[in-house]
Amino acid sequence: MSVTPLPVLRRIVTGVNASGKSVIIEDGAPPVARKGPSGRPGSASRRVWVSFDSPAKIDDPDRTPELPGLMPPAAGNVMTYVDFPPEPKDPAELVRMLEAAKQGGGGPPPEAGLKKGGAGARHHGMHTTDTVDYAIVLSGEIYAVVDEGETLMKAGDILIQRGTSHSWDNRSDEVCRVLFVMMGGVRKV
């Protein structure tokens, strides 16, 4: 199946000049692009902004280059968008894709708590993170899958992901783009 990639989003950043006036200081593509979490064609992600503190220091620059993984700093946040290509319809192709993703480092980020896709998992990409995430579908559609249920999300829908086991399943024929704002979280002890 041939998948048409989506265009890179434009990031516009404001600031304050030496005269104390608000100005546009950046206008263009976000600087950090990565292969998407599945490691397969059509899958991509681009980090838009990283803050290391909460509350965020308003005059801090983007801290993206300082963050090696996808997860936010414990007291910070990450904004990124991910393009999810359609899942293969052919079971044999799905197995090949999963094997290729394992070899190429695909799948949920290593810092996420991975639940193996197999006995007990509803989807091969099930994972948990110690974050509170706002997931906003920008284009296309995707299923948000949890241990005991799922829901179809379409453009404009927003999911509040609170550190639960979850996965994403694009059953359509088009790439789905989801914007994530991930904030470091703490579990009850």
C-alpha positions in Angstrom: 0.0 0.0 0.0 1.4 3.4 -1.0 0.9 6.1 1.7 1.1 9.8 1.0 3.1 11.6 3.7 1.7 14.7 5.3 3.5 18.0 5.0 5.7 19.3 7.8 3.8 21.7 10.2 5.0 25.3 10.5 6.2 26.4 14.0 6.0 30.1 14.8 7.7 31.3 18.0 7.3 34.7 19.6 9.7 36.6 21.9 10.5 40.1 23.1 13.1 42.3 21.5 15.6 44.7 23.2 12.9 47.5 23.1 10.5 45.3 25.1 8.2 44.8 22.1 6.8 41.4 21.1 8.2 40.0 17.9 8.2 36.8 15.8 11.6 35.2 16.4 11.2 32.0 14.5 8.9 30.9 11.6 9.5 27.5 9.9 9.6 23.8 10.4 10.3 22.4 13.9 14.0 21.5 14.0 13.9 17.9 15.3 12.4 15.2 13.1 12.5 11.5 13.9 11.2 8.3 12.5 7.8 7.6 13.9 7.3 5.2 16.7 6.5 2.3 14.4 9.6 2.7 12.3 7.7 1.9 9.1 7.1 4.0 5.9 4.8 6.9 6.4 5.5 7.0 10.2 7.2 10.1 11.4 7.3 12.5 14.3 8.6 16.0 14.8 9.2 17.6 18.2 7.7 21.1 18.3 8.8 22.4 21.7 10.4 21.3 25.1 10.2 23.0 28.4 12.2 21.6 31.4 10.2 23.4 34.2 6.7 23.8 35.4 5.7 26.5 35.6 7.7 27.1 32.4 10.2 30.0 32.3 8.6 32.2 29.7 11.9 33.5 28.2 13.5 30.0 28.0 14.4 28.8 24.5 13.2 25.6 23.0 15.1 22.8 24.9 14.5 20.1 22.3 18.3 19.6 21.5 18.9 18.7 25.2 16.3 15.9 25.4 17.5 12.6 24.0 14.2 10.6 24.1 10.6 11.3 23.5 9.4 11.5 27.1 9.3 14.9 28.9 11.6 15.9 31.7 10.0 15.0 35.1 8.9 18.6 35.7 8.6 19.7 32.1 6.6 19.1 29.0 7.1 18.1 25.3 5.0 19.0 22.3 5.4 16.7 19.4 3.3 15.4 16.5 3.2 11.9 15.2 2.1 10.7 11.8 0.6 7.2 12.1 0.4 5.3 8.7 -2.4 2.8 8.3 -1.8 -0.6 10.0 -1.3 -3.4 7.4 -4.5 -5.3 6.7 -2.7 -8.5 5.9 -1.7 -10.4 9.1 1.5 -11.6 7.4 2.5 -8.0 6.5 1.7 -6.9 10.1 4.1 -9.6 11.4 6.8 -8.4 8.9 6.3 -4.8 10.0 6.6 -5.7 13.7 9.8 -7.6 13.1 11.2 -4.7 11.0 10.3 -2.2 13.7 12.0 -4.3 16.4 15.2 -4.4 14.2 15.0 -0.7 13.5 14.2 0.5 17.0 10.5 1.1 16.3 7.7 0.7 18.7 6.9 2.8 21.8 9.9 4.7 23.1 12.3 2.8 25.2 11.6 5.0 28.2 7.9 4.0 28.0 6.7 0.9 30.0 6.0 -1.6 27.3 3.4 -4.3 27.7 4.3 -7.0 25.2 1.8 -7.3 22.4 0.7 -10.9 23.0 -1.1 -12.7 25.8 -3.1 -10.1 27.7 -2.4 -7.2 25.4 -5.1 -5.8 23.1 -2.7 -4.3 20.6 1.0 -4.9 19.7 1.9 -1.3 20.6 0.4 -1.3 24.2 2.5 0.8 26.6 2.4 3.1 29.6 4.2 6.4 30.4 4.5 8.4 33.6 2.9 11.3 31.9 -0.3 13.2 31.5 -0.8 13.7 27.7 -3.2 15.8 25.6 -3.6 13.9 22.3 -5.3 16.0 19.6 -6.1 14.5 16.2 -5.2 17.1 13.6 -6.0 15.0 10.5 -7.3 11.6 9.6 -8.7 9.1 12.2 -7.2 6.6 14.7 -8.4 4.3 17.4 -7.3 5.0 20.9 -7.0 1.5 22.4 -6.9 0.8 26.1 -6.9 -2.5 28.1 -10.7 -2.7 28.1 -12.1 -0.6 25.3 -11.3 1.6 22.4 -12.7 4.7 20.7 -12.5 6.1 17.2 -10.9 9.6 17.2 -11.3 11.9 14.2 -9.9 15.4 13.4 -10.6 17.8 16.3 -11.0 15.1 18.9 -8.9 15.3 22.1 -7.9 12.5 24.4 -6.6 13.1 27.9 -4.2 10.2 28.5 -3.4 9.8 32.2 -0.6 7.3 32.4 -2.8 4.3 31.5 -1.9 1.4 29.2 -2.7 2.4 25.7 -1.9 2.1 22.0 -2.8 3.7 18.7 -4.4 1.8 15.7 -4.9 3.5 12.4 -7.4 1.2 10.5 -8.1 3.7 7.8 -6.3 4.0 4.4 -4.7 7.4 5.1 -2.0 8.8 7.5 -3.3 10.1 10.7 -1.5 13.1 12.4 -1.8 13.4 16.2 -0.4 16.3 18.2 0.7 15.4 21.7 1.4 17.6 24.7 3.1 15.4 27.2 3.7 16.5 30.8 5.9 14.7 33.3 3.7 12.9 35.9 3.9 11.2 39.3 2.1 8.0 40.2 0.6 7.6 43.7 2.8 5.6 46.0 
